[in-house]
Amino acid sequence: MPMEIVTEKLRKNRAFLCLECGKCTAVCPISTYNNNYSPRRLLAEGVFYEAKDLITDNLLWSCLTCQLCSQRCPVDVKFSEYMRDVRVEAHKQGQTGNPSHGGALQYIMEMAASPKLKQNRTGWINDKLKVKKKGNVVYFAGCLPYYQDFFAKDFDFTPISIARDSVKILNSLGIEPVVMDNERCCGHDLYWLGRLDKFDELAELNIKAIKDTGAETIITSCPECAAALKQLYPERLGAHGLEIKHITQVVFENIDKLKFKNLDAKVSFQDPCRLGRYMDIYDEPRQVLKAIPGLEIKEMLHNRRGAVCCGTTNWTNCDAISKQIQKSRLIEAKDAGAETLVTACPKCQIHFRCAECCEEKDKVNIRITDFVNIVASALKG
């Protein structure tokens, strides 16, 4: 990378202010299991060596961008954004890390950015669900239909049930949302992989399609979609004038309109990085779960702002380190006294279930379900 580009990125992300205190490395989930990985060292490679070796170092793609490090940094170094910017330059040089699942999910993201793409994205909607083609509220399903094809056969898990139950909940609140036939991926992973060109193309297509429905509000059950639509789209394209809400917020705001039956369960809640540290949404899902009779929350040792990531991001560099992080998290939930781990991000559930499949001999006996699935199952009537 030319020195002027390096200097600009380091200054923008406050890397020059690093005190080398090591607080970032101390809390980094990757560093916990990989002694070769240190956010502090990767920062130093940029500050002192223009990130020349970092461009081709596979550790560049290990960062989860979970922001635990930035949260603990006393001088507010934006390490996740620094990783994104170096990845932009790395991608220009043909570096891509180790995409999981043969890179298929990355290909889907790139195809989604084609203006000529035509899909039928509403095949999952059954006769019990009420949706519209135009209206002031859009339900953004994100990649759930793709995940259904990729993962439903491998795990005891139906990803598209998250979309169905989200619409079921919205219908119970008197909301008949728009679901778009040609909805595309939100582009979140492209952004954090450094594919900003494709991300911008995708964002423009999505915003146009959403506004064509007449929508003023977008509701999503994926925190990454919510964070991309609410934070990344305005950052890259400017203000779009749309209200973005995660389904946990919507249920919390309308909790008095819902009636629940007794579930009699002990659960731990997994705080997704994008829902928590990115969007500061911690209380809403917990208050909803507490409103369900018989349901008891057992907090893990690392929760809320200190919650540990699910161990994999952007469908890349999913390795033995990722599995150790995931297994440790499942054990932590079990040790807290939980019978069920409640996630609020489809990817979290996929990654945790994958870890269980890889650990058959030492399988952690804990049920895993999504926030919307457990709320929908508790609804009366």
C-alpha positions, 0 to 999 in steps of 0.5 A, a space after each residue: 500500500 502506498 504510504 499516503 493511503 496507509 497514513 490516511 487509514 491509520 489516522 481515520 481509525 485513530 491507530 496512531 493513538 494506540 498506547 500499546 497497553 494490550 487491553 485489546 488483545 486481552 479481550 479478543 476472542 481470537 487471541 484467547 485461543 490463538 497466540 499468534 493473533 494480537 490486535 495490538 501487533 496488527 496495528 503496529 504492522 500498519 503504524 510501523 511497516 505500512 501494513 506490507 506483510 499484513 496484506 498477505 497475512 491470513 490473520 487479516 481475515 481472522 478478525 471478527 469485527 466484534 468490537 470487544 477490543 474497541 469497547 475496551 480501548 482507552 483511546 478509542 482506536 477503531 480496530 474493526 474499521 482498520 481491518 476493513 480498510 486493510 482488507 479493501 487494499 488486500 482484495 485489490 491484490 487478489 487476497 480473499 482469506 479462506 471463504 467457508 462453504 467453498 465461497 458459495 455465500 460470497 458468490 451469492 452476495 456478488 450476484 445479488 449486486 447485479 441489476 439484472 437479477 430476478 428472483 422469487 423470494 416469497 416461496 416461504 410465505 404460507 397461507 397463515 401469513 398476511 403480507 402485502 406488495 406495497 405498504 409502509 412497513 417492509 419485513 426484510 428477510 435477508 439471506 434466510 431463504 439462502 440459508 434454508 437451502 444451505 443448512 436445513 439438511 445439515 442441522 436440526 434447524 429450519 432457518 426460514 422459520 425465523 422469517 415465518 415466525 417474524 411475520 407471524 409476530 407482526 401479524 399478531 401486532 396488527 402489522 401486515 408487512 411488505 415482503 419483496 419478491 426480488 429482495 437482495 442480500 443487505 451486503 453486510 459481509 461485503 462491507 466487512 470483507 472490504 468489497 465496498 464497490 459491490 456493497 455500494 451497488 447492492 445498497 443502492 439497489 436495495 434502497 430503490 426497491 424498498 422505497 418503490 414499495 412505499 415503505 417508511 419502516 424496515 423490520 428485520 430479524 437479522 442484526 447484521 441486516 439492521 446494522 447495515 441498513 441503519 448505519 452502513 447505508 447512510 455512511 456510504 450513500 447518505 441519509 435514506 429517510 427510512 426507519 430501521 428496527 430489529 424485531 426485538 425492538 418491535 416486540 418490546 415496544 408492543 409487548 402490551 398487545 401480546 398475550 403469552 402462555 407459560 413456557 416453563 424454561 431456563 434460557 440464556 440470551 446470546 447478545 449478537 455483536 451487531 445488535 449489542 455493541 453496534 446498536 446498543 440493544 441489550 434490554 429489549 430482548 431480555 424484557 420480552 423474554 421476562 414477559 413470557 410466563 415461566 421463562 427464567 433468564 440465566 445470564 452467562 458470565 460474559 453478557 451484554 457489553 461483555 458478551 463473546 461473539 459466536 466465533 465466525 463472521 463474513 463466512 470466512 476463516 471458519 476454523 478450529 479457533 472458531 469452533 473453540 470459541 463456539 464450544 466455550 460459549 455453549 458450555 458457558 450457557 450450560 454452566 449458567 443453568 440454561 436449558 436453552 440458548 436463545 440467539 437473535 441472529 440467524 448466523 449465531 445459531 448456524 455457527 453454534 449448531 455447526 460447532 455441536 456437529 463437530 463435537 459429537 463426542 463432547 456434545 454440549 446438551 443444550 437446546 438452541 433457538 432464535 428469539 422470534 421462534 421462542 416468542 412465536 411459540 409462546 403466543 396465545 391463539 
